[in-house]
Amino acid sequence: MAACQLCGKSKSFGHNVSFSKRRTNRDYKPNVHKKRLVIDGVAIRVTVCTRCMRSLGKSAA
């Protein structure tokens, strides 16, 4: 499922807008990746959005 396990970001809804301004429904999925994080010495695989990956990188530095 396209959802971040850290922040809970999941798909949201909007519209495709054509040249004639006709609106049809579409969904926006977050950019998620599977990453291995070490938490308390145990490596676990987590589905994380790129915004959280960026924040994790900043907190580690």
PDB file of N, CA, C and O in Angstrom:
ATOM      1  N   MET A   1       0.842  -1.180   0.000  1.00  0.00           N
ATOM      2  CA  MET A   1       0.000   0.000   0.000  1.00  0.00           C
ATOM      3  C   MET A   1       0.886   1.241   0.000  1.00  0.00           C
ATOM      4  O   MET A   1       1.927   1.258   0.656  1.00  0.00           O
ATOM      5  N   ALA A   2       0.490   2.260  -0.715  1.00  0.00           N
ATOM      6  CA  ALA A   2       1.289   3.481  -0.799  1.00  0.00           C
ATOM      7  C   ALA A   2       0.985   4.363   0.407  1.00  0.00           C
ATOM      8  O   ALA A   2       0.154   5.268   0.337  1.00  0.00           O
ATOM      9  N   ALA A   3       1.678   4.081   1.523  1.00  0.00           N
ATOM     10  CA  ALA A   3       1.531   4.890   2.724  1.00  0.00           C
ATOM     11  C   ALA A   3       2.830   4.858   3.504  1.00  0.00           C
ATOM     12  O   ALA A   3       3.503   3.830   3.567  1.00  0.00           O
ATOM     13  N   CYS A   4       3.175   5.980   4.091  1.00  0.00           N
ATOM     14  CA  CYS A   4       4.384   6.075   4.903  1.00  0.00           C
ATOM     15  C   CYS A   4       4.077   5.533   6.292  1.00  0.00           C
ATOM     16  O   CYS A   4       3.062   5.887   6.892  1.00  0.00           O
ATOM     17  N   GLN A   5       4.959   4.669   6.804  1.00  0.00           N
ATOM     18  CA  GLN A   5       4.733   4.089   8.124  1.00  0.00           C
ATOM     19  C   GLN A   5       5.203   5.013   9.245  1.00  0.00           C
ATOM     20  O   GLN A   5       4.908   4.754  10.412  1.00  0.00           O
ATOM     21  N   LEU A   6       5.923   6.080   8.920  1.00  0.00           N
ATOM     22  CA  LEU A   6       6.368   7.006   9.950  1.00  0.00           C
ATOM     23  C   LEU A   6       5.386   8.151  10.154  1.00  0.00           C
ATOM     24  O   LEU A   6       4.975   8.422  11.282  1.00  0.00           O
ATOM     25  N   CYS A   7       5.006   8.827   9.068  1.00  0.00           N
ATOM     26  CA  CYS A   7       4.133  10.004   9.201  1.00  0.00           C
ATOM     27  C   CYS A   7       2.678   9.707   8.843  1.00  0.00           C
ATOM     28  O   CYS A   7       1.795  10.513   9.137  1.00  0.00           O
ATOM     29  N   GLY A   8       2.415   8.551   8.208  1.00  0.00           N
ATOM     30  CA  GLY A   8       1.039   8.199   7.871  1.00  0.00           C
ATOM     31  C   GLY A   8       0.535   8.817   6.582  1.00  0.00           C
ATOM     32  O   GLY A   8      -0.657   8.746   6.283  1.00  0.00           O
ATOM     33  N   LYS A   9       1.432   9.424   5.814  1.00  0.00           N
ATOM     34  CA  LYS A   9       1.010  10.032   4.548  1.00  0.00           C
ATOM     35  C   LYS A   9       0.518   8.942   3.603  1.00  0.00           C
ATOM     36  O   LYS A   9       1.213   7.950   3.381  1.00  0.00           O
ATOM     37  N   SER A  10      -0.680   9.122   3.045  1.00  0.00           N
ATOM     38  CA  SER A  10      -1.238   8.149   2.109  1.00  0.00           C
ATOM     39  C   SER A  10      -1.805   8.896   0.918  1.00  0.00           C
ATOM     40  O   SER A  10      -1.635  10.111   0.808  1.00  0.00           O
ATOM     41  N   LYS A  11      -2.474   8.187   0.027  1.00  0.00           N
ATOM     42  CA  LYS A  11      -2.909   8.838  -1.199  1.00  0.00           C
ATOM     43  C   LYS A  11      -3.997   9.866  -0.938  1.00  0.00           C
ATOM     44  O   LYS A  11      -4.821   9.709  -0.038  1.00  0.00           O
ATOM     45  N   SER A  12      -3.983  10.926  -1.748  1.00  0.00           N
ATOM     46  CA  SER A  12      -4.990  11.972  -1.670  1.00  0.00           C
ATOM     47  C   SER A  12      -5.626  12.129  -3.041  1.00  0.00           C
ATOM     48  O   SER A  12      -5.121  11.594  -4.028  1.00  0.00           O
ATOM     49  N   PHE A  13      -6.724  12.855  -3.106  1.00  0.00           N
ATOM     50  CA  PHE A  13      -7.499  12.938  -4.333  1.00  0.00           C
ATOM     51  C   PHE A  13      -7.502  14.352  -4.897  1.00  0.00           C
ATOM     52  O   PHE A  13      -7.386  15.336  -4.166  1.00  0.00           O
ATOM     53  N   GLY A  14      -7.636  14.424  -6.214  1.00  0.00           N
ATOM     54  CA  GLY A  14      -7.698  15.699  -6.903  1.00  0.00           C
ATOM     55  C   GLY A  14      -8.374  15.507  -8.243  1.00  0.00           C
ATOM     56  O   GLY A  14      -9.162  14.578  -8.419  1.00  0.00           O
ATOM     57  N   HIS A  15      -8.069  16.388  -9.194  1.00  0.00           N
ATOM     58  CA  HIS A  15      -8.693  16.334 -10.512  1.00  0.00           C
ATOM     59  C   HIS A  15      -7.642  16.390 -11.607  1.00  0.00           C
ATOM     60  O   HIS A  15      -6.638  17.090 -11.480  1.00  0.00           O
ATOM     61  N   ASN A  16      -7.877  15.648 -12.685  1.00  0.00           N
ATOM     62  CA  ASN A  16      -7.202  15.906 -13.945  1.00  0.00           C
ATOM     63  C   ASN A  16      -7.997  17.012 -14.620  1.00  0.00           C
ATOM     64  O   ASN A  16      -9.223  16.935 -14.688  1.00  0.00           O
ATOM     65  N   VAL A  17      -7.321  18.038 -15.118  1.00  0.00           N
ATOM     66  CA  VAL A  17      -8.010  19.136 -15.791  1.00  0.00           C
ATOM     67  C   VAL A  17      -7.509  19.194 -17.222  1.00  0.00           C
ATOM     68  O   VAL A  17      -6.329  19.446 -17.468  1.00  0.00           O
ATOM     69  N   SER A  18      -8.413  18.959 -18.166  1.00  0.00           N
ATOM     70  CA  SER A  18      -8.033  18.950 -19.573  1.00  0.00           C
ATOM     71  C   SER A  18      -8.035  20.369 -20.137  1.00  0.00           C
ATOM     72  O   SER A  18      -8.381  21.325 -19.443  1.00  0.00           O
ATOM     73  N   PHE A  19      -7.651  20.489 -21.376  1.00  0.00           N
ATOM     74  CA  PHE A  19      -7.620  21.791 -22.036  1.00  0.00           C
ATOM     75  C   PHE A  19      -9.000  22.435 -22.047  1.00  0.00           C
ATOM     76  O   PHE A  19      -9.113  23.657 -21.955  1.00  0.00           O
ATOM     77  N   SER A  20     -10.048  21.626 -22.160  1.00  0.00           N
ATOM     78  CA  SER A  20     -11.417  22.154 -22.171  1.00  0.00           C
ATOM     79  C   SER A  20     -11.948  22.377 -20.752  1.00  0.00           C
ATOM     80  O   SER A  20     -13.133  22.659 -20.571  1.00  0.00           O
ATOM     81  N   LYS A  21     -11.077  22.253 -19.750  1.00  0.00           N
ATOM     82  CA  LYS A  21     -11.393  22.457 -18.325  1.00  0.00           C
ATOM     83  C   LYS A  21     -12.344  21.396 -17.773  1.00  0.00           C
ATOM     84  O   LYS A  21     -12.968  21.612 -16.734  1.00  0.00           O
ATOM     85  N   ARG A  22     -12.462  20.261 -18.449  1.00  0.00           N
ATOM     86  CA  ARG A  22     -13.280  19.161 -17.929  1.00  0.00           C
ATOM     87  C   ARG A  22     -12.483  18.466 -16.830  1.00  0.00           C
ATOM     88  O   ARG A  22     -11.322  18.112 -17.032  1.00  0.00           O
ATOM     89  N   ARG A  23     -13.098  18.271 -15.677  1.00  0.00           N
ATOM     90  CA  ARG A  23     -12.406  17.696 -14.535  1.00  0.00           C
ATOM     91  C   ARG A  23     -12.800  16.242 -14.325  1.00  0.00           C
ATOM     92  O   ARG A  23     -13.983  15.908 -14.260  1.00  0.00           O
ATOM     93  N   THR A  24     -11.794  15.385 -14.219  1.00  0.00           N
ATOM     94  CA  THR A  24     -12.022  13.979 -13.893  1.00  0.00           C
ATOM     95  C   THR A  24     -11.189  13.649 -12.660  1.00  0.00           C
ATOM     96  O   THR A  24     -10.132  14.238 -12.433  1.00  0.00           O
ATOM     97  N   ASN A  25     -11.677  12.709 -11.877  1.00  0.00           N
ATOM     98  CA  ASN A  25     -11.022  12.364 -10.617  1.00  0.00           C
ATOM     99  C   ASN A  25      -9.714  11.627 -10.859  1.00  0.00           C
ATOM    100  O   ASN A  25      -9.585  10.868 -11.819  1.00  0.00           O
ATOM    101  N   ARG A  26      -8.748  11.856  -9.981  1.00  0.00           N
ATOM    102  CA  ARG A  26      -7.493  11.130  -9.994  1.00  0.00           C
ATOM    103  C   ARG A  26      -6.965  11.084  -8.570  1.00  0.00           C
ATOM    104  O   ARG A  26      -7.444  11.809  -7.697  1.00  0.00           O
ATOM    105  N   ASP A  27      -5.985  10.236  -8.341  1.00  0.00           N
ATOM    106  CA  ASP A  27      -5.393  10.173  -7.008  1.00  0.00           C
ATOM    107  C   ASP A  27      -3.904  10.468  -7.096  1.00  0.00           C
ATOM    108  O   ASP A  27      -3.247  10.155  -8.089  1.00  0.00           O
ATOM    109  N   TYR A  28      -3.396  11.070  -6.048  1.00  0.00           N
ATOM    110  CA  TYR A  28      -1.985  11.395  -5.918  1.00  0.00           C
ATOM    111  C   TYR A  28      -1.395  10.452  -4.877  1.00  0.00           C
ATOM    112  O   TYR A  28      -1.830  10.443  -3.725  1.00  0.00           O
ATOM    113  N   LYS A  29      -0.396   9.654  -5.284  1.00  0.00           N
ATOM    114  CA  LYS A  29       0.233   8.718  -4.366  1.00  0.00           C
ATOM    115  C   LYS A  29       1.551   9.297  -3.874  1.00  0.00           C
ATOM    116  O   LYS A  29       2.279   9.918  -4.648  1.00  0.00           O
ATOM    117  N   PRO A  30       1.866   9.104  -2.598  1.00  0.00           N
ATOM    118  CA  PRO A  30       3.135   9.616  -2.087  1.00  0.00           C
ATOM    119  C   PRO A  30       4.314   8.814  -2.621  1.00  0.00           C
ATOM    120  O   PRO A  30       4.169   7.647  -2.985  1.00  0.00           O
ATOM    121  N   ASN A  31       5.471   9.444  -2.665  1.00  0.00           N
ATOM    122  CA  ASN A  31       6.690   8.807  -3.148  1.00  0.00           C
ATOM    123  C   ASN A  31       7.295   8.013  -1.991  1.00  0.00           C
ATOM    124  O   ASN A  31       8.040   8.563  -1.180  1.00  0.00           O
ATOM    125  N   VAL A  32       6.973   6.705  -1.915  1.00  0.00           N
ATOM    126  CA  VAL A  32       7.436   5.876  -0.805  1.00  0.00           C
ATOM    127  C   VAL A  32       8.457   4.854  -1.289  1.00  0.00           C
ATOM    128  O   VAL A  32       8.394   4.381  -2.423  1.00  0.00           O
ATOM    129  N   HIS A  33       9.397   4.524  -0.411  1.00  0.00           N
ATOM    130  CA  HIS A  33      10.439   3.545  -0.685  1.00  0.00           C
ATOM    131  C   HIS A  33      10.567   2.617   0.509  1.00  0.00           C
ATOM    132  O   HIS A  33      10.277   3.007   1.640  1.00  0.00           O
ATOM    133  N   LYS A  34      11.000   1.388   0.258  1.00  0.00           N
ATOM    134  CA  LYS A  34      11.280   0.457   1.335  1.00  0.00           C
ATOM    135  C   LYS A  34      12.717   0.664   1.788  1.00  0.00           C
ATOM    136  O   LYS A  34      13.647   0.558   0.989  1.00  0.00           O
ATOM    137  N   LYS A  35      12.898   0.957   3.062  1.00  0.00           N
ATOM    138  CA  LYS A  35      14.225   1.201   3.631  1.00  0.00           C
ATOM    139  C   LYS A  35      14.405   0.335   4.868  1.00  0.00           C
ATOM    140  O   LYS A  35      13.446  -0.019   5.553  1.00  0.00           O
ATOM    141  N   ARG A  36      15.671   0.002   5.134  1.00  0.00           N
ATOM    142  CA  ARG A  36      16.008  -0.721   6.365  1.00  0.00           C
ATOM    143  C   ARG A  36      16.473   0.300   7.383  1.00  0.00           C
ATOM    144  O   ARG A  36      17.445   1.021   7.154  1.00  0.00           O
ATOM    145  N   LEU A  37      15.777   0.361   8.509  1.00  0.00           N
ATOM    146  CA  LEU A  37      16.162   1.255   9.588  1.00  0.00           C
ATOM    147  C   LEU A  37      16.608   0.425  10.777  1.00  0.00           C
ATOM    148  O   LEU A  37      16.012  -0.609  11.077  1.00  0.00           O
ATOM    149  N   VAL A  38      17.647   0.873  11.450  1.00  0.00           N
ATOM    150  CA  VAL A  38      18.127   0.192  12.652  1.00  0.00           C
ATOM    151  C   VAL A  38      17.538   0.901  13.860  1.00  0.00           C
ATOM    152  O   VAL A  38      17.873   2.050  14.147  1.00  0.00           O
ATOM    153  N   ILE A  39      16.654   0.199  14.566  1.00  0.00           N
ATOM    154  CA  ILE A  39      16.002   0.751  15.747  1.00  0.00           C
ATOM    155  C   ILE A  39      16.312  -0.170  16.920  1.00  0.00           C
ATOM    156  O   ILE A  39      15.947  -1.345  16.902  1.00  0.00           O
ATOM    157  N   ASP A  40      16.979   0.357  17.931  1.00  0.00           N
ATOM    158  CA  ASP A  40      17.411  -0.409  19.110  1.00  0.00           C
ATOM    159  C   ASP A  40      18.256  -1.612  18.722  1.00  0.00           C
ATOM    160  O   ASP A  40      18.133  -2.679  19.324  1.00  0.00           O
ATOM    161  N   GLY A  41      19.111  -1.447  17.724  1.00  0.00           N
ATOM    162  CA  GLY A  41      20.007  -2.515  17.303  1.00  0.00           C
ATOM    163  C   GLY A  41      19.370  -3.571  16.425  1.00  0.00           C
ATOM    164  O   GLY A  41      20.031  -4.543  16.061  1.00  0.00           O
ATOM    165  N   VAL A  42      18.095  -3.407  16.071  1.00  0.00           N
ATOM    166  CA  VAL A  42      17.388  -4.378  15.230  1.00  0.00           C
ATOM    167  C   VAL A  42      17.049  -3.703  13.910  1.00  0.00           C
ATOM    168  O   VAL A  42      16.438  -2.635  13.891  1.00  0.00           O
ATOM    169  N   ALA A  43      17.447  -4.330  12.801  1.00  0.00           N
ATOM    170  CA  ALA A  43      17.153  -3.781  11.477  1.00  0.00           C
ATOM    171  C   ALA A  43      15.759  -4.229  11.052  1.00  0.00           C
ATOM    172  O   ALA A  43      15.471  -5.425  11.002  1.00  0.00           O
ATOM    173  N   ILE A  44      14.898  -3.265  10.747  1.00  0.00           N
ATOM    174  CA  ILE A  44      13.555  -3.579  10.264  1.00  0.00           C
ATOM    175  C   ILE A  44      13.340  -2.880   8.935  1.00  0.00           C
ATOM    176  O   ILE A  44      13.931  -1.832   8.678  1.00  0.00           O
ATOM    177  N   ARG A  45      12.495  -3.459   8.089  1.00  0.00           N
ATOM    178  CA  ARG A  45      12.170  -2.858   6.802  1.00  0.00           C
ATOM    179  C   ARG A  45      10.908  -2.015   6.962  1.00  0.00           C
ATOM    180  O   ARG A  45       9.878  -2.493   7.438  1.00  0.00           O
ATOM    181  N   VAL A  46      11.011  -0.754   6.555  1.00  0.00           N
ATOM    182  CA  VAL A  46       9.931   0.207   6.739  1.00  0.00           C
ATOM    183  C   VAL A  46       9.630   0.864   5.409  1.00  0.00           C
ATOM    184  O   VAL A  46      10.543   1.137   4.629  1.00  0.00           O
ATOM    185  N   THR A  47       8.362   1.122   5.141  1.00  0.00           N
ATOM    186  CA  THR A  47       7.955   1.893   3.966  1.00  0.00           C
ATOM    187  C   THR A  47       7.911   3.359   4.372  1.00  0.00           C
ATOM    188  O   THR A  47       7.091   3.758   5.199  1.00  0.00           O
ATOM    189  N   VAL A  48       8.814   4.172   3.777  1.00  0.00           N
ATOM    190  CA  VAL A  48       9.015   5.549   4.211  1.00  0.00           C
ATOM    191  C   VAL A  48       8.885   6.482   3.017  1.00  0.00           C
ATOM    192  O   VAL A  48       9.381   6.179   1.931  1.00  0.00           O
ATOM    193  N   CYS A  49       8.214   7.626   3.214  1.00  0.00           N
ATOM    194  CA  CYS A  49       8.130   8.615   2.143  1.00  0.00           C
ATOM    195  C   CYS A  49       9.444   9.388   2.071  1.00  0.00           C
ATOM    196  O   CYS A  49      10.211   9.405   3.034  1.00  0.00           O
ATOM    197  N   THR A  50       9.699  10.018   0.949  1.00  0.00           N
ATOM    198  CA  THR A  50      10.970  10.698   0.736  1.00  0.00           C
ATOM    199  C   THR A  50      11.125  11.900   1.659  1.00  0.00           C
ATOM    200  O   THR A  50      12.254  12.258   1.996  1.00  0.00           O
ATOM    201  N   ARG A  51      10.059  12.521   2.070  1.00  0.00           N
ATOM    202  CA  ARG A  51      10.137  13.643   3.009  1.00  0.00           C
ATOM    203  C   ARG A  51      10.661  13.148   4.361  1.00  0.00           C
ATOM    204  O   ARG A  51      11.481  13.819   4.988  1.00  0.00           O
ATOM    205  N   CYS A  52      10.195  11.986   4.811  1.00  0.00           N
ATOM    206  CA  CYS A  52      10.677  11.424   6.076  1.00  0.00           C
ATOM    207  C   CYS A  52      12.122  10.968   5.949  1.00  0.00           C
ATOM    208  O   CYS A  52      12.894  11.103   6.898  1.00  0.00           O
ATOM    209  N   MET A  53      12.506  10.425   4.780  1.00  0.00           N
ATOM    210  CA  MET A  53      13.898  10.026   4.572  1.00  0.00           C
ATOM    211  C   MET A  53      14.802  11.249   4.671  1.00  0.00           C
ATOM    212  O   MET A  53      15.890  11.171   5.241  1.00  0.00           O
ATOM    213  N   ARG A  54      14.369  12.355   4.134  1.00  0.00           N
ATOM    214  CA  ARG A  54      15.147  13.596   4.198  1.00  0.00           C
ATOM    215  C   ARG A  54      15.261  14.075   5.639  1.00  0.00           C
ATOM    216  O   ARG A  54      16.331  14.506   6.068  1.00  0.00           O
ATOM    217  N   SER A  55      14.164  14.001   6.390  1.00  0.00           N
ATOM    218  CA  SER A  55      14.178  14.423   7.793  1.00  0.00           C
ATOM    219  C   SER A  55      15.058  13.513   8.629  1.00  0.00           C
ATOM    220  O   SER A  55      15.772  13.984   9.514  1.00  0.00           O
ATOM    221  N   LEU A  56      15.015  12.215   8.361  1.00  0.00           N
ATOM    222  CA  LEU A  56      15.877  11.277   9.086  1.00  0.00           C
ATOM    223  C   LEU A  56      17.343  11.569   8.816  1.00  0.00           C
ATOM    224  O   LEU A  56      18.168  11.481   9.726  1.00  0.00           O
ATOM    225  N   GLY A  57      17.677  11.911   7.591  1.00  0.00           N
ATOM    226  CA  GLY A  57      19.044  12.248   7.244  1.00  0.00           C
ATOM    227  C   GLY A  57      19.527  13.487   7.961  1.00  0.00           C
ATOM    228  O   GLY A  57      20.694  13.570   8.344  1.00  0.00           O
ATOM    229  N   LYS A  58      18.634  14.462   8.148  1.00  0.00           N
ATOM    230  CA  LYS A  58      19.014  15.681   8.845  1.00  0.00           C
ATOM    231  C   LYS A  58      19.203  15.441  10.337  1.00  0.00           C
ATOM    232  O   LYS A  58      20.089  16.039  10.948  1.00  0.00           O
ATOM    233  N   SER A  59      18.380  14.570  10.940  1.00  0.00           N
ATOM    234  CA  SER A  59      18.504  14.315  12.372  1.00  0.00           C
ATOM    235  C   SER A  59      19.721  13.467  12.684  1.00  0.00           C
ATOM    236  O   SER A  59      20.261  13.545  13.787  1.00  0.00           O
ATOM    237  N   ALA A  60      20.168  12.647  11.718  1.00  0.00           N
ATOM    238  CA  ALA A  60      21.340  11.806  11.941  1.00  0.00           C
ATOM    239  C   ALA A  60      22.633  12.612  11.875  1.00  0.00           C
ATOM    240  O   ALA A  60      23.640  12.207  12.455  1.00  0.00           O
ATOM    241  N   ALA A  61      22.620  13.735  11.182  1.00  0.00           N
ATOM    242  CA  ALA A  61      23.843  14.523  11.008  1.00  0.00           C
ATOM    243  C   ALA A  61      24.162  15.374  12.205  1.00  0.00           C
ATOM    244  O   ALA A  61      25.163  16.091  12.204  1.00  0.00           O
TER     245      ALA A  61
END
